[in-house]
């Protein structure tokens, strides 16, 4: 996948998360989760941009690992929100699916890069 396509995709992911969080029901439990979800989703995009500026193969892999962790964190908070309010599942599912696809792409890139280091 072209790095510009994934840059745009990770930015769009962060925007979709922010818009979703703006429309969450006003519940005490959602406030910290939505704040952390917004941070993690924007970190996915910001750290992927850093990946594109990696100085070595090892740096590339290390930066991708950060993207992997942040993306997995997003999925965790989305899952928590569904556990708290199952009526959100329909709205959350497309966002979770996109996070999972981005995560799969990143993990595949990490594995390929590690094989090429040997």
N, C-alpha and C positions, 0 to 999 in steps of 0.2 A: 504494500500500500504506500502511496506517495505520502511523504511527510507533511505536505501542505494539507492534504485531505484529512489526515489525522489531527493536525493542528486545529482545523476548522471544526472537526467533529467533537474534539474535546472541549472547545470553547462553546459550541452549541449545547453540549451536555451540561456545562456549568450554568448556562442561561436557562435551560429547561428546568434544572433543579431550583434555581432562584425563583423562577416564576411559579413553580409548584409550591414552594415554601411560603410564598406571599399569600397564597390562597388556602393555607391550612386552617382548620378550625382553631379558634383561640382556646387552646387547652394548655395547661401548665406543662404537661409532659412533652408537648411538641416544641416548645420554645428552645430548650437546649439542644434537642435532636436536630431541629431545623438549622440552628446556628452552626452546629458541627457539620451537618450535611452540606451546607453552603460552602464552608471553608474547605472541606475535603474535595468537593466537586470542582471548585475553582483551582485547587492545588493539582488536580489531575491535569488540567490544561496548562497551567503555569509550569509544572514540572516537565510535561511533555515538550514544551518549548525549550526548556533547558537541555533535554535529551538531544534535541536537534543541534545544539551547540557543544556537544561533548567533545573533549579534547583527545580522547583515546577510546579504544574498545572497552577497556575496564570502566572508564568514566561513563560511557554510554550505558553499560549494563547496570552500574550503580544507580544512575539517574532513572533508568527504566524500572528498577526495583521500587523506587519511591512512588512512581506512578502506579505500579501494581498495588502497593499498600494503600494508597489513597483511594483508589478505585474500589478495592475490597471494603474499605471503611464506608464508602458511600452505600454499597450494597447492604452492609450491616445496618446502618441507620434507616434505610428504606424498609428493611425487613422488620425492624423494631416498630416502625410506624404502622405497618400492616397488623402486627401483633396487637398493638394498642387499639387500632380502629380498622377493622377489616373492611369497612365501607370504602376505605381509600385504595384498596387493592387495584381496582380498575385504573385509577389514575397513576398509581405507582408502577404498575407492571411495565409499561413502555420505557420508563426511566430506568428501572432495574435491568430490563433487557439490554438497553444501550450500554449501561455500565458493564454488564456481563460480556458484551461483544468487545468493548474497548479492553477489558481485562484479558480476554482471550487473545486479542491481537498483541497486547503487550507481553504476555507470558510466552507466546510463540516467538516474538522477537528476542526475548531474553534467552530462550532455549537455543535458538539459531545462533545468536551471537556467542553464547558459551561454547557451542560446538566449533565455531570458527576460531575460537581462541586456542584450541588444542593443537 
